[in-house]
């Protein structure tokens, strides 16, 4: 189902609309960018309907053909749970973006901020629709750097500290994540979710992100969504 690929591509298009152009039209471009973001939300709802009626969607871009090739396939696997998460993420992201266009309209870094919001949404969508644990980990890595940039404000010391604490905590979590990937591959011989869902179990770990209570409200909201997503990662794998 190639139409599913339009969902992340629309979010990338929104980021480019915000970034490219003169600074004096940033407000207009931000309003225009809201349309592809809303379209991505509608696409996620449509994907949920298709998956509920026809079953999971599997898209492969690459399969390892030899020992010298990349060891894990690249693609998306969207079942009902993934489609629900895509709908939830795109819906919340649409509300955050629309709110942010008014909340940040006087900020001189508005263009950078809105573009990061769009890139973060893109990575979140790719993360929950990943076909295997290695792709999930790679998008997790990208997401953590984007959240650091979103929370980072060099003009505010408390925000800098909060962003650094969050970044450090996620790097510690990376070690546990990598250990889990190695263990899963050692036990089951695969990292593909289709094969792991029936067998792999993981206890969810609850922790708090030290993200900037001093950051803009919309950043805190997006970070809280990411925190909940991480805390429920074990349950996501079990389901």
Secondary structure, DSSP 8 states (H G I E B T S, - for coil): -GGGHHHHHHHHHHHHHHHSS-GGGHHHHHHHHHHHHHHHHHHHHHHHHHHHHH--EEEEEE---STTS-SS-EEEEE-HHHHHHHHHHHHHHHHHHHHHHHHTTT-TTHHHHHHHHHHHHHHHHHHHTBSBHHHHHHHHHHHHHHHHHHH--TT-HHHHHHHHHHHHHHHHHHHHHHHHHHHHHHHHS--BHHHHTTT-------------TTS-HHHHHHHHHHHHHHHTHHHHHH-
